[in-house]
Amino acid sequence: STQMMSAAIKASGLEEALNTRGPFTLLAPSDEAFRALPKEQLDALFKDPARLRAFVLKHLVSGNLSSRDLAFLDSVPEVLGSQYAVAVRGRSLVIGEARLLNRDLQASNGTLHVIDRLLVPVA
């Protein structure tokens, strides 16, 4: 489930932009990935709208990229400009240090991939 990422998008004020623009590929950390953070770090992130916006944008890639598309790339840029390495390890597709858990969930303006960890440190 990605309820915590959905909550982060709502709280960041980016929901409308993400729903009306695009196409995007969202790399959404699973709820378990969020729960791996110390509660005080998570609370601090949600209380700081600017940091929360940057956090959400760091998980967003321009363009509609399926897992098959990603598998052919060496790296992928998030919308703020940082590059994440992309690799196939065994049967897993890895972006940065995050493994894709659930792939190719279609949204109206792109694709959602559920990943097993946050792509950026929160502290």
Biopython code that builds the backbone (N, CA, C, O; Angstrom):
import numpy as np
from Bio.PDB.StructureBuilder import StructureBuilder

atoms = [
    (1, "SER", "N", (0.838, -1.196, 0.000)),
    (1, "SER", "CA", (0.000, 0.000, 0.000)),
    (1, "SER", "C", (0.880, 1.255, 0.000)),
    (1, "SER", "O", (1.993, 1.249, 0.525)),
    (2, "THR", "N", (0.366, 2.315, -0.591)),
    (2, "THR", "CA", (1.110, 3.572, -0.653)),
    (2, "THR", "C", (0.298, 4.713, -0.037)),
    (2, "THR", "O", (0.358, 5.849, -0.509)),
    (3, "GLN", "N", (-0.455, 4.408, 1.012)),
    (3, "GLN", "CA", (-1.281, 5.430, 1.658)),
    (3, "GLN", "C", (-0.440, 6.574, 2.203)),
    (3, "GLN", "O", (-0.858, 7.730, 2.135)),
    (4, "MET", "N", (0.730, 6.275, 2.738)),
    (4, "MET", "CA", (1.562, 7.327, 3.324)),
    (4, "MET", "C", (2.117, 8.250, 2.240)),
    (4, "MET", "O", (2.252, 9.453, 2.466)),
    (5, "MET", "N", (2.443, 7.701, 1.060)),
    (5, "MET", "CA", (2.900, 8.547, -0.036)),
    (5, "MET", "C", (1.746, 9.405, -0.526)),
    (5, "MET", "O", (1.943, 10.578, -0.843)),
    (6, "SER", "N", (0.544, 8.842, -0.595)),
    (6, "SER", "CA", (-0.633, 9.629, -0.980)),
    (6, "SER", "C", (-0.852, 10.773, 0.000)),
    (6, "SER", "O", (-1.160, 11.896, -0.400)),
    (7, "ALA", "N", (-0.693, 10.480, 1.284)),
    (7, "ALA", "CA", (-0.839, 11.516, 2.317)),
    (7, "ALA", "C", (0.236, 12.588, 2.153)),
    (7, "ALA", "O", (-0.033, 13.777, 2.324)),
    (8, "ALA", "N", (1.456, 12.161, 1.819)),
    (8, "ALA", "CA", (2.553, 13.114, 1.615)),
    (8, "ALA", "C", (2.256, 14.028, 0.425)),
    (8, "ALA", "O", (2.517, 15.229, 0.485)),
    (9, "ILE", "N", (1.717, 13.470, -0.642)),
    (9, "ILE", "CA", (1.381, 14.272, -1.827)),
    (9, "ILE", "C", (0.304, 15.290, -1.478)),
    (9, "ILE", "O", (0.401, 16.456, -1.860)),
    (10, "LYS", "N", (-0.733, 14.845, -0.746)),
    (10, "LYS", "CA", (-1.803, 15.771, -0.348)),
    (10, "LYS", "C", (-1.247, 16.877, 0.536)),
    (10, "LYS", "O", (-1.513, 18.056, 0.302)),
    (11, "ALA", "N", (-0.475, 16.502, 1.553)),
    (11, "ALA", "CA", (0.044, 17.473, 2.523)),
    (11, "ALA", "C", (1.053, 18.434, 1.891)),
    (11, "ALA", "O", (1.255, 19.541, 2.391)),
    (12, "SER", "N", (1.688, 18.009, 0.789)),
    (12, "SER", "CA", (2.701, 18.857, 0.146)),
    (12, "SER", "C", (2.078, 19.933, -0.730)),
    (12, "SER", "O", (2.758, 20.873, -1.141)),
    (13, "GLY", "N", (0.773, 19.798, -1.020)),
    (13, "GLY", "CA", (0.108, 20.748, -1.897)),
    (13, "GLY", "C", (0.336, 20.469, -3.370)),
    (13, "GLY", "O", (-0.007, 21.297, -4.213)),
    (14, "LEU", "N", (0.909, 19.314, -3.697)),
    (14, "LEU", "CA", (1.228, 18.996, -5.097)),
    (14, "LEU", "C", (0.151, 18.169, -5.800)),
    (14, "LEU", "O", (0.268, 17.874, -6.990)),
    (15, "GLU", "N", (-0.892, 17.799, -5.063)),
    (15, "GLU", "CA", (-1.875, 16.865, -5.613)),
    (15, "GLU", "C", (-2.481, 17.368, -6.930)),
    (15, "GLU", "O", (-2.568, 16.616, -7.901)),
    (16, "GLU", "N", (-2.896, 18.632, -6.961)),
    (16, "GLU", "CA", (-3.537, 19.162, -8.167)),
    (16, "GLU", "C", (-2.566, 19.162, -9.346)),
    (16, "GLU", "O", (-2.923, 18.755, -10.451)),
    (17, "ALA", "N", (-1.339, 19.619, -9.105)),
    (17, "ALA", "CA", (-0.331, 19.649, -10.177)),
    (17, "ALA", "C", (-0.067, 18.244, -10.713)),
    (17, "ALA", "O", (0.057, 18.047, -11.922)),
    (18, "LEU", "N", (0.018, 17.278, -9.815)),
    (18, "LEU", "CA", (0.311, 15.910, -10.247)),
    (18, "LEU", "C", (-0.866, 15.299, -11.003)),
    (18, "LEU", "O", (-0.681, 14.437, -11.862)),
    (19, "ASN", "N", (-2.074, 15.751, -10.677)),
    (19, "ASN", "CA", (-3.247, 15.207, -11.351)),
    (19, "ASN", "C", (-3.514, 15.865, -12.697)),
    (19, "ASN", "O", (-4.171, 15.275, -13.555)),
    (20, "THR", "N", (-3.012, 17.082, -12.890)),
    (20, "THR", "CA", (-3.360, 17.811, -14.108)),
    (20, "THR", "C", (-2.207, 17.884, -15.103)),
    (20, "THR", "O", (-2.429, 18.131, -16.288)),
    (21, "ARG", "N", (-0.986, 17.673, -14.637)),
    (21, "ARG", "CA", (0.156, 17.735, -15.556)),
    (21, "ARG", "C", (0.640, 16.330, -15.840)),
    (21, "ARG", "O", (0.008, 15.344, -15.460)),
    (22, "GLY", "N", (1.768, 16.259, -16.514)),
    (22, "GLY", "CA", (2.328, 14.943, -16.772)),
    (22, "GLY", "C", (2.704, 14.817, -18.230)),
    (22, "GLY", "O", (2.699, 15.823, -18.939)),
    (23, "PRO", "N", (3.027, 13.639, -18.711)),
    (23, "PRO", "CA", (2.990, 12.409, -17.914)),
    (23, "PRO", "C", (4.159, 12.300, -16.943)),
    (23, "PRO", "O", (5.237, 12.850, -17.166)),
    (24, "PHE", "N", (3.908, 11.573, -15.858)),
    (24, "PHE", "CA", (4.897, 11.351, -14.813)),
    (24, "PHE", "C", (5.037, 9.861, -14.530)),
    (24, "PHE", "O", (4.152, 9.061, -14.834)),
    (25, "THR", "N", (6.166, 9.518, -13.945)),
    (25, "THR", "CA", (6.350, 8.205, -13.345)),
    (25, "THR", "C", (6.618, 8.462, -11.867)),
    (25, "THR", "O", (7.595, 9.122, -11.512)),
    (26, "LEU", "N", (5.753, 7.942, -11.015)),
    (26, "LEU", "CA", (5.907, 8.125, -9.574)),
    (26, "LEU", "C", (6.516, 6.873, -8.973)),
    (26, "LEU", "O", (5.998, 5.770, -9.149)),
    (27, "LEU", "N", (7.629, 7.053, -8.257)),
    (27, "LEU", "CA", (8.276, 5.963, -7.530)),
    (27, "LEU", "C", (7.821, 6.112, -6.086)),
    (27, "LEU", "O", (8.402, 6.881, -5.321)),
    (28, "ALA", "N", (6.790, 5.381, -5.721)),
    (28, "ALA", "CA", (6.121, 5.582, -4.436)),
    (28, "ALA", "C", (6.622, 4.592, -3.395)),
    (28, "ALA", "O", (6.399, 3.389, -3.533)),
    (29, "PRO", "N", (7.303, 5.082, -2.347)),
    (29, "PRO", "CA", (7.720, 4.164, -1.285)),
    (29, "PRO", "C", (6.499, 3.498, -0.635)),
    (29, "PRO", "O", (5.460, 4.128, -0.438)),
    (30, "SER", "N", (6.649, 2.237, -0.314)),
    (30, "SER", "CA", (5.575, 1.499, 0.354)),
    (30, "SER", "C", (5.378, 2.056, 1.765)),
    (30, "SER", "O", (6.254, 2.732, 2.304)),
    (31, "ASP", "N", (4.226, 1.765, 2.348)),
    (31, "ASP", "CA", (3.978, 2.190, 3.727)),
    (31, "ASP", "C", (5.024, 1.614, 4.673)),
    (31, "ASP", "O", (5.412, 2.262, 5.645)),
    (32, "GLU", "N", (5.482, 0.393, 4.389)),
    (32, "GLU", "CA", (6.526, -0.230, 5.221)),
    (32, "GLU", "C", (7.812, 0.592, 5.159)),
    (32, "GLU", "O", (8.511, 0.731, 6.163)),
    (33, "ALA", "N", (8.125, 1.136, 3.984)),
    (33, "ALA", "CA", (9.330, 1.963, 3.842)),
    (33, "ALA", "C", (9.219, 3.212, 4.720)),
    (33, "ALA", "O", (10.191, 3.612, 5.359)),
    (34, "PHE", "N", (8.044, 3.821, 4.748)),
    (34, "PHE", "CA", (7.840, 4.989, 5.611)),
    (34, "PHE", "C", (7.929, 4.598, 7.085)),
    (34, "PHE", "O", (8.512, 5.319, 7.895)),
    (35, "ARG", "N", (7.342, 3.446, 7.421)),
    (35, "ARG", "CA", (7.330, 3.021, 8.829)),
    (35, "ARG", "C", (8.718, 2.662, 9.333)),
    (35, "ARG", "O", (8.933, 2.599, 10.543)),
    (36, "ALA", "N", (9.667, 2.426, 8.426)),
    (36, "ALA", "CA", (11.041, 2.128, 8.830)),
    (36, "ALA", "C", (11.737, 3.371, 9.395)),
    (36, "ALA", "O", (12.772, 3.262, 10.052)),
    (37, "LEU", "N", (11.165, 4.546, 9.138)),
    (37, "LEU", "CA", (11.739, 5.787, 9.668)),
    (37, "LEU", "C", (11.368, 5.960, 11.132)),
    (37, "LEU", "O", (10.294, 5.532, 11.553)),
    (38, "PRO", "N", (12.240, 6.579, 11.908)),
    (38, "PRO", "CA", (11.832, 6.955, 13.266)),
    (38, "PRO", "C", (10.640, 7.912, 13.197)),
    (38, "PRO", "O", (10.597, 8.802, 12.348)),
    (39, "LYS", "N", (9.678, 7.720, 14.093)),
    (39, "LYS", "CA", (8.437, 8.499, 14.059)),
    (39, "LYS", "C", (8.697, 10.002, 14.091)),
    (39, "LYS", "O", (8.011, 10.763, 13.409)),
    (40, "GLU", "N", (9.686, 10.435, 14.881)),
    (40, "GLU", "CA", (9.933, 11.883, 14.978)),
    (40, "GLU", "C", (10.437, 12.453, 13.639)),
    (40, "GLU", "O", (10.136, 13.599, 13.307)),
    (41, "GLN", "N", (11.187, 11.672, 12.885)),
    (41, "GLN", "CA", (11.642, 12.129, 11.557)),
    (41, "GLN", "C", (10.468, 12.255, 10.599)),
    (41, "GLN", "O", (10.368, 13.222, 9.844)),
    (42, "LEU", "N", (9.581, 11.268, 10.640)),
    (42, "LEU", "CA", (8.405, 11.284, 9.777)),
    (42, "LEU", "C", (7.498, 12.466, 10.138)),
    (42, "LEU", "O", (7.005, 13.170, 9.256)),
    (43, "ASP", "N", (7.285, 12.673, 11.430)),
    (43, "ASP", "CA", (6.450, 13.797, 11.885)),
    (43, "ASP", "C", (7.050, 15.124, 11.440)),
    (43, "ASP", "O", (6.329, 16.011, 10.985)),
    (44, "ALA", "N", (8.367, 15.264, 11.570)),
    (44, "ALA", "CA", (9.044, 16.508, 11.188)),
    (44, "ALA", "C", (8.895, 16.760, 9.688)),
    (44, "ALA", "O", (8.688, 17.899, 9.269)),
    (45, "LEU", "N", (9.000, 15.707, 8.882)),
    (45, "LEU", "CA", (8.850, 15.839, 7.438)),
    (45, "LEU", "C", (7.452, 16.352, 7.089)),
    (45, "LEU", "O", (7.302, 17.267, 6.278)),
    (46, "PHE", "N", (6.438, 15.759, 7.706)),
    (46, "PHE", "CA", (5.055, 16.138, 7.396)),
    (46, "PHE", "C", (4.706, 17.530, 7.912)),
    (46, "PHE", "O", (3.751, 18.141, 7.433)),
    (47, "LYS", "N", (5.465, 18.039, 8.881)),
    (47, "LYS", "CA", (5.190, 19.377, 9.420)),
    (47, "LYS", "C", (5.911, 20.478, 8.651)),
    (47, "LYS", "O", (5.718, 21.658, 8.941)),
    (48, "ASP", "N", (6.739, 20.110, 7.674)),
    (48, "ASP", "CA", (7.538, 21.089, 6.923)),
    (48, "ASP", "C", (7.150, 21.011, 5.436)),
    (48, "ASP", "O", (7.706, 20.200, 4.695)),
    (49, "PRO", "N", (6.193, 21.859, 4.998)),
    (49, "PRO", "CA", (5.677, 21.740, 3.637)),
    (49, "PRO", "C", (6.748, 21.850, 2.553)),
    (49, "PRO", "O", (6.671, 21.143, 1.548)),
    (50, "ALA", "N", (7.732, 22.707, 2.730)),
    (50, "ALA", "CA", (8.771, 22.866, 1.698)),
    (50, "ALA", "C", (9.595, 21.589, 1.575)),
    (50, "ALA", "O", (9.866, 21.128, 0.466)),
    (51, "ARG", "N", (9.994, 21.016, 2.709)),
    (51, "ARG", "CA", (10.756, 19.757, 2.680)),
    (51, "ARG", "C", (9.914, 18.621, 2.119)),
    (51, "ARG", "O", (10.411, 17.765, 1.388)),
    (52, "LEU", "N", (8.631, 18.625, 2.470)),
    (52, "LEU", "CA", (7.732, 17.569, 2.002)),
    (52, "LEU", "C", (7.556, 17.653, 0.486)),
    (52, "LEU", "O", (7.529, 16.630, -0.197)),
    (53, "ARG", "N", (7.437, 18.880, -0.037)),
    (53, "ARG", "CA", (7.330, 19.073, -1.491)),
    (53, "ARG", "C", (8.577, 18.536, -2.184)),
    (53, "ARG", "O", (8.483, 17.797, -3.164)),
    (54, "ALA", "N", (9.743, 18.912, -1.669)),
    (54, "ALA", "CA", (11.005, 18.438, -2.267)),
    (54, "ALA", "C", (11.082, 16.916, -2.202)),
    (54, "ALA", "O", (11.517, 16.274, -3.158)),
    (55, "PHE", "N", (10.662, 16.339, -1.080)),
    (55, "PHE", "CA", (10.667, 14.889, -0.900)),
    (55, "PHE", "C", (9.799, 14.217, -1.971)),
    (55, "PHE", "O", (10.231, 13.256, -2.609)),
    (56, "VAL", "N", (8.584, 14.721, -2.166)),
    (56, "VAL", "CA", (7.681, 14.141, -3.166)),
    (56, "VAL", "C", (8.294, 14.264, -4.562)),
    (56, "VAL", "O", (8.297, 13.300, -5.327)),
    (57, "LEU", "N", (8.813, 15.454, -4.893)),
    (57, "LEU", "CA", (9.368, 15.677, -6.229)),
    (57, "LEU", "C", (10.579, 14.794, -6.503)),
    (57, "LEU", "O", (10.834, 14.433, -7.652)),
    (58, "LYS", "N", (11.327, 14.442, -5.458)),
    (58, "LYS", "CA", (12.491, 13.552, -5.624)),
    (58, "LYS", "C", (12.066, 12.125, -5.992)),
    (58, "LYS", "O", (12.902, 11.312, -6.386)),
    (59, "HIS", "N", (10.768, 11.822, -5.863)),
    (59, "HIS", "CA", (10.247, 10.495, -6.215)),
    (59, "HIS", "C", (9.462, 10.529, -7.527)),
    (59, "HIS", "O", (8.744, 9.587, -7.863)),
    (60, "LEU", "N", (9.615, 11.639, -8.264)),
    (60, "LEU", "CA", (8.849, 11.843, -9.482)),
    (60, "LEU", "C", (9.792, 11.970, -10.672)),
    (60, "LEU", "O", (10.754, 12.737, -10.638)),
    (61, "VAL", "N", (9.507, 11.213, -11.715)),
    (61, "VAL", "CA", (10.303, 11.229, -12.939)),
    (61, "VAL", "C", (9.407, 11.730, -14.066)),
    (61, "VAL", "O", (8.255, 11.310, -14.175)),
    (62, "SER", "N", (9.933, 12.632, -14.912)),
    (62, "SER", "CA", (9.155, 13.099, -16.066)),
    (62, "SER", "C", (9.011, 11.974, -17.075)),
    (62, "SER", "O", (9.942, 11.200, -17.300)),
    (63, "GLY", "N", (7.848, 11.895, -17.672)),
    (63, "GLY", "CA", (7.596, 10.878, -18.685)),
    (63, "GLY", "C", (6.914, 9.662, -18.087)),
    (63, "GLY", "O", (6.938, 9.444, -16.875)),
    (64, "ASN", "N", (6.315, 8.889, -18.952)),
    (64, "ASN", "CA", (5.574, 7.702, -18.538)),
    (64, "ASN", "C", (6.448, 6.483, -18.806)),
    (64, "ASN", "O", (6.512, 5.998, -19.936)),
    (65, "LEU", "N", (7.122, 5.987, -17.770)),
    (65, "LEU", "CA", (8.087, 4.903, -17.941)),
    (65, "LEU", "C", (7.589, 3.614, -17.294)),
    (65, "LEU", "O", (7.396, 3.541, -16.080)),
    (66, "SER", "N", (7.389, 2.615, -18.121)),
    (66, "SER", "CA", (7.026, 1.295, -17.598)),
    (66, "SER", "C", (8.276, 0.635, -17.027)),
    (66, "SER", "O", (9.391, 1.112, -17.243)),
    (67, "SER", "N", (8.091, -0.441, -16.312)),
    (67, "SER", "CA", (9.254, -1.173, -15.787)),
    (67, "SER", "C", (10.098, -1.693, -16.953)),
    (67, "SER", "O", (11.320, -1.793, -16.840)),
    (68, "ARG", "N", (9.458, -2.017, -18.054)),
    (68, "ARG", "CA", (10.194, -2.474, -19.227)),
    (68, "ARG", "C", (11.065, -1.350, -19.787)),
    (68, "ARG", "O", (12.216, -1.576, -20.161)),
    (69, "ASP", "N", (10.501, -0.116, -19.843)),
    (69, "ASP", "CA", (11.284, 1.052, -20.278)),
    (69, "ASP", "C", (12.485, 1.247, -19.355)),
    (69, "ASP", "O", (13.613, 1.436, -19.809)),
    (70, "LEU", "N", (12.219, 1.197, -18.058)),
    (70, "LEU", "CA", (13.274, 1.432, -17.060)),
    (70, "LEU", "C", (14.406, 0.414, -17.191)),
    (70, "LEU", "O", (15.578, 0.752, -17.023)),
    (71, "ALA", "N", (14.048, -0.822, -17.489)),
    (71, "ALA", "CA", (15.048, -1.889, -17.566)),
    (71, "ALA", "C", (16.091, -1.637, -18.665)),
    (71, "ALA", "O", (17.186, -2.199, -18.628)),
    (72, "PHE", "N", (15.746, -0.794, -19.635)),
    (72, "PHE", "CA", (16.677, -0.487, -20.722)),
    (72, "PHE", "C", (17.527, 0.747, -20.448)),
    (72, "PHE", "O", (18.393, 1.097, -21.249)),
    (73, "LEU", "N", (17.282, 1.410, -19.312)),
    (73, "LEU", "CA", (18.012, 2.639, -18.986)),
    (73, "LEU", "C", (19.118, 2.370, -17.969)),
    (73, "LEU", "O", (19.017, 1.448, -17.159)),
    (74, "ASP", "N", (20.173, 3.183, -18.018)),
    (74, "ASP", "CA", (21.240, 3.098, -17.015)),
    (74, "ASP", "C", (20.966, 4.031, -15.848)),
    (74, "ASP", "O", (21.397, 3.782, -14.723)),
    (75, "SER", "N", (20.237, 5.118, -16.132)),
    (75, "SER", "CA", (19.886, 6.065, -15.079)),
    (75, "SER", "C", (18.615, 6.786, -15.480)),
    (75, "SER", "O", (18.212, 6.774, -16.643)),
    (76, "VAL", "N", (17.993, 7.413, -14.497)),
    (76, "VAL", "CA", (16.749, 8.129, -14.733)),
    (76, "VAL", "C", (16.786, 9.402, -13.889)),
    (76, "VAL", "O", (17.173, 9.349, -12.722)),
    (77, "PRO", "N", (16.384, 10.565, -14.466)),
    (77, "PRO", "CA", (16.407, 11.806, -13.702)),
    (77, "PRO", "C", (15.064, 12.073, -13.017)),
    (77, "PRO", "O", (14.008, 11.924, -13.632)),
    (78, "GLU", "N", (15.112, 12.466, -11.745)),
    (78, "GLU", "CA", (13.864, 12.924, -11.126)),
    (78, "GLU", "C", (13.645, 14.374, -11.552)),
    (78, "GLU", "O", (14.553, 15.006, -12.093)),
    (79, "VAL", "N", (12.440, 14.904, -11.312)),
    (79, "VAL", "CA", (12.077, 16.199, -11.885)),
    (79, "VAL", "C", (12.933, 17.364, -11.383)),
    (79, "VAL", "O", (13.011, 18.392, -12.055)),
    (80, "LEU", "N", (13.571, 17.232, -10.232)),
    (80, "LEU", "CA", (14.442, 18.299, -9.723)),
    (80, "LEU", "C", (15.860, 18.195, -10.288)),
    (80, "LEU", "O", (16.689, 19.073, -10.049)),
    (81, "GLY", "N", (16.143, 17.115, -11.044)),
    (81, "GLY", "CA", (17.416, 17.045, -11.751)),
    (81, "GLY", "C", (18.421, 16.009, -11.297)),
    (81, "GLY", "O", (19.370, 15.726, -12.028)),
    (82, "SER", "N", (18.250, 15.433, -10.120)),
    (82, "SER", "CA", (19.189, 14.388, -9.678)),
    (82, "SER", "C", (18.978, 13.120, -10.500)),
    (82, "SER", "O", (17.874, 12.839, -10.966)),
    (83, "GLN", "N", (20.043, 12.372, -10.663)),
    (83, "GLN", "CA", (19.976, 11.114, -11.411)),
    (83, "GLN", "C", (19.974, 9.931, -10.432)),
    (83, "GLN", "O", (20.701, 9.925, -9.439)),
    (84, "TYR", "N", (19.155, 8.951, -10.733)),
    (84, "TYR", "CA", (19.194, 7.684, -10.000)),
    (84, "TYR", "C", (19.696, 6.607, -10.952)),
    (84, "TYR", "O", (19.239, 6.511, -12.091)),
    (85, "ALA", "N", (20.626, 5.809, -10.485)),
    (85, "ALA", "CA", (21.085, 4.669, -11.282)),
    (85, "ALA", "C", (19.950, 3.656, -11.374)),
    (85, "ALA", "O", (19.182, 3.479, -10.428)),
    (86, "VAL", "N", (19.855, 2.996, -12.520)),
    (86, "VAL", "CA", (18.867, 1.935, -12.722)),
    (86, "VAL", "C", (19.635, 0.657, -13.048)),
    (86, "VAL", "O", (20.544, 0.667, -13.879)),
    (87, "ALA", "N", (19.271, -0.431, -12.397)),
    (87, "ALA", "CA", (19.963, -1.699, -12.635)),
    (87, "ALA", "C", (18.982, -2.858, -12.518)),
    (87, "ALA", "O", (17.992, -2.786, -11.790)),
    (88, "VAL", "N", (19.278, -3.914, -13.242)),
    (88, "VAL", "CA", (18.539, -5.158, -13.077)),
    (88, "VAL", "C", (19.435, -6.066, -12.253)),
    (88, "VAL", "O", (20.545, -6.396, -12.671)),
    (89, "ARG", "N", (18.956, -6.471, -11.082)),
    (89, "ARG", "CA", (19.727, -7.367, -10.213)),
    (89, "ARG", "C", (18.924, -8.632, -10.013)),
    (89, "ARG", "O", (17.907, -8.635, -9.320)),
    (90, "GLY", "N", (19.391, -9.713, -10.630)),
    (90, "GLY", "CA", (18.615, -10.957, -10.580)),
    (90, "GLY", "C", (17.290, -10.720, -11.270)),
    (90, "GLY", "O", (17.251, -10.345, -12.442)),
    (91, "ARG", "N", (16.205, -10.938, -10.550)),
    (91, "ARG", "CA", (14.870, -10.705, -11.119)),
    (91, "ARG", "C", (14.303, -9.365, -10.685)),
    (91, "ARG", "O", (13.147, -9.059, -10.976)),
    (92, "SER", "N", (15.110, -8.555, -9.985)),
    (92, "SER", "CA", (14.625, -7.281, -9.453)),
    (92, "SER", "C", (15.120, -6.100, -10.275)),
    (92, "SER", "O", (16.241, -6.097, -10.783)),
    (93, "LEU", "N", (14.266, -5.110, -10.390)),
    (93, "LEU", "CA", (14.648, -3.845, -10.986)),
    (93, "LEU", "C", (14.923, -2.888, -9.828)),
    (93, "LEU", "O", (14.092, -2.725, -8.935)),
    (94, "VAL", "N", (16.101, -2.256, -9.854)),
    (94, "VAL", "CA", (16.531, -1.403, -8.744)),
    (94, "VAL", "C", (16.764, 0.012, -9.265)),
    (94, "VAL", "O", (17.454, 0.215, -10.264)),
    (95, "ILE", "N", (16.178, 0.983, -8.571)),
    (95, "ILE", "CA", (16.377, 2.399, -8.899)),
    (95, "ILE", "C", (17.012, 3.044, -7.679)),
    (95, "ILE", "O", (16.442, 3.003, -6.589)),
    (96, "GLY", "N", (18.187, 3.637, -7.849)),
    (96, "GLY", "CA", (18.944, 4.085, -6.681)),
    (96, "GLY", "C", (19.238, 2.851, -5.855)),
    (96, "GLY", "O", (19.859, 1.906, -6.342)),
    (97, "GLU", "N", (18.797, 2.853, -4.610)),
    (97, "GLU", "CA", (18.939, 1.650, -3.770)),
    (97, "GLU", "C", (17.596, 0.944, -3.579)),
    (97, "GLU", "O", (17.507, -0.038, -2.842)),
    (98, "ALA", "N", (16.555, 1.446, -4.242)),
    (98, "ALA", "CA", (15.199, 0.928, -4.013)),
    (98, "ALA", "C", (14.822, -0.127, -5.047)),
    (98, "ALA", "O", (15.065, 0.025, -6.244)),
    (99, "ARG", "N", (14.226, -1.190, -4.547)),
    (99, "ARG", "CA", (13.763, -2.277, -5.412)),
    (99, "ARG", "C", (12.287, -2.051, -5.751)),
    (99, "ARG", "O", (11.502, -1.666, -4.885)),
    (100, "LEU", "N", (11.913, -2.289, -7.004)),
    (100, "LEU", "CA", (10.501, -2.199, -7.374)),
    (100, "LEU", "C", (9.765, -3.401, -6.806)),
    (100, "LEU", "O", (10.129, -4.548, -7.064)),
    (101, "LEU", "N", (8.720, -3.122, -6.027)),
    (101, "LEU", "CA", (7.914, -4.190, -5.433)),
    (101, "LEU", "C", (6.695, -4.486, -6.283)),
    (101, "LEU", "O", (6.332, -5.642, -6.501)),
    (102, "ASN", "N", (6.076, -3.428, -6.754)),
    (102, "ASN", "CA", (4.827, -3.528, -7.488)),
    (102, "ASN", "C", (4.964, -2.616, -8.689)),
    (102, "ASN", "O", (5.155, -1.411, -8.525)),
    (103, "ARG", "N", (4.872, -3.153, -9.880)),
    (103, "ARG", "CA", (5.225, -2.385, -11.074)),
    (103, "ARG", "C", (4.011, -2.027, -11.900)),
    (103, "ARG", "O", (2.975, -2.691, -11.861)),
    (104, "ASP", "N", (4.180, -0.937, -12.659)),
    (104, "ASP", "CA", (3.294, -0.623, -13.770)),
    (104, "ASP", "C", (1.829, -0.441, -13.379)),
    (104, "ASP", "O", (0.930, -0.915, -14.074)),
    (105, "LEU", "N", (1.598, 0.241, -12.273)),
    (105, "LEU", "CA", (0.229, 0.585, -11.896)),
    (105, "LEU", "C", (-0.128, 1.844, -12.680)),
    (105, "LEU", "O", (0.562, 2.858, -12.579)),
    (106, "GLN", "N", (-1.192, 1.782, -13.451)),
    (106, "GLN", "CA", (-1.517, 2.883, -14.351)),
    (106, "GLN", "C", (-2.311, 3.973, -13.637)),
    (106, "GLN", "O", (-3.263, 3.699, -12.906)),
    (107, "ALA", "N", (-1.897, 5.206, -13.868)),
    (107, "ALA", "CA", (-2.636, 6.368, -13.391)),
    (107, "ALA", "C", (-3.104, 7.133, -14.621)),
    (107, "ALA", "O", (-2.679, 6.834, -15.737)),
    (108, "SER", "N", (-3.970, 8.110, -14.426)),
    (108, "SER", "CA", (-4.523, 8.830, -15.575)),
    (108, "SER", "C", (-3.438, 9.568, -16.351)),
    (108, "SER", "O", (-3.575, 9.783, -17.555)),
    (109, "ASN", "N", (-2.356, 9.959, -15.668)),
    (109, "ASN", "CA", (-1.323, 10.750, -16.341)),
    (109, "ASN", "C", (0.067, 10.142, -16.169)),
    (109, "ASN", "O", (1.065, 10.861, -16.105)),
    (110, "GLY", "N", (0.122, 8.810, -16.093)),
    (110, "GLY", "CA", (1.427, 8.193, -15.986)),
    (110, "GLY", "C", (1.378, 6.829, -15.335)),
    (110, "GLY", "O", (0.366, 6.130, -15.375)),
    (111, "THR", "N", (2.501, 6.469, -14.732)),
    (111, "THR", "CA", (2.675, 5.142, -14.162)),
    (111, "THR", "C", (3.194, 5.265, -12.739)),
    (111, "THR", "O", (3.983, 6.158, -12.428)),
    (112, "LEU", "N", (2.745, 4.365, -11.884)),
    (112, "LEU", "CA", (3.185, 4.299, -10.499)),
    (112, "LEU", "C", (3.918, 2.982, -10.285)),
    (112, "LEU", "O", (3.432, 1.919, -10.669)),
    (113, "HIS", "N", (5.092, 3.066, -9.669)),
    (113, "HIS", "CA", (5.831, 1.872, -9.255)),
    (113, "HIS", "C", (6.009, 1.973, -7.742)),
    (113, "HIS", "O", (6.444, 3.010, -7.241)),
    (114, "VAL", "N", (5.680, 0.920, -7.018)),
    (114, "VAL", "CA", (5.876, 0.890, -5.573)),
    (114, "VAL", "C", (7.289, 0.395, -5.304)),
    (114, "VAL", "O", (7.707, -0.631, -5.841)),
    (115, "ILE", "N", (8.034, 1.138, -4.460)),
    (115, "ILE", "CA", (9.420, 0.786, -4.155)),
    (115, "ILE", "C", (9.569, 0.467, -2.676)),
    (115, "ILE", "O", (8.724, 0.842, -1.862)),
    (116, "ASP", "N", (10.644, -0.225, -2.335)),
    (116, "ASP", "CA", (10.787, -0.760, -0.976)),
    (116, "ASP", "C", (11.516, 0.163, 0.001)),
    (116, "ASP", "O", (11.693, -0.194, 1.166)),
    (117, "ARG", "N", (11.941, 1.349, -0.457)),
    (117, "ARG", "CA", (12.574, 2.296, 0.454)),
    (117, "ARG", "C", (12.458, 3.707, -0.102)),
    (117, "ARG", "O", (12.134, 3.899, -1.274)),
    (118, "LEU", "N", (12.723, 4.688, 0.747)),
    (118, "LEU", "CA", (12.713, 6.074, 0.318)),
    (118, "LEU", "C", (13.984, 6.333, -0.499)),
    (118, "LEU", "O", (15.050, 5.799, -0.194)),
    (119, "LEU", "N", (13.854, 7.156, -1.535)),
    (119, "LEU", "CA", (15.006, 7.430, -2.388)),
    (119, "LEU", "C", (15.927, 8.500, -1.821)),
    (119, "LEU", "O", (17.065, 8.639, -2.268)),
    (120, "VAL", "N", (15.445, 9.254, -0.843)),
    (120, "VAL", "CA", (16.252, 10.329, -0.267)),
    (120, "VAL", "C", (16.208, 10.233, 1.252)),
    (120, "VAL", "O", (15.191, 9.828, 1.814)),
    (121, "PRO", "N", (17.296, 10.600, 1.924)),
    (121, "PRO", "CA", (17.247, 10.606, 3.391)),
    (121, "PRO", "C", (16.302, 11.707, 3.868)),
    (121, "PRO", "O", (16.207, 12.767, 3.249)),
    (122, "VAL", "N", (15.620, 11.450, 4.948)),
    (122, "VAL", "CA", (14.641, 12.404, 5.458)),
    (122, "VAL", "C", (15.252, 13.275, 6.543)),
    (122, "VAL", "O", (14.865, 14.433, 6.695)),
    (123, "ALA", "N", (16.198, 12.737, 7.295)),
    (123, "ALA", "CA", (16.776, 13.493, 8.421)),
    (123, "ALA", "C", (17.666, 14.620, 7.908)),
    (123, "ALA", "O", (18.239, 15.364, 8.703)),
]
sb = StructureBuilder()
sb.init_structure("model")
sb.init_model(0)
sb.init_chain("A")
sb.init_seg("    ")
for serial, (resi, resn, name, xyz) in enumerate(atoms, 1):
    if name == "N":
        sb.init_residue(resn, " ", resi, " ")
    sb.init_atom(name, np.array(xyz, "f"), 0.0, 1.0, " ", f" {name:<3s}", serial, name[0])
structure = sb.get_structure()
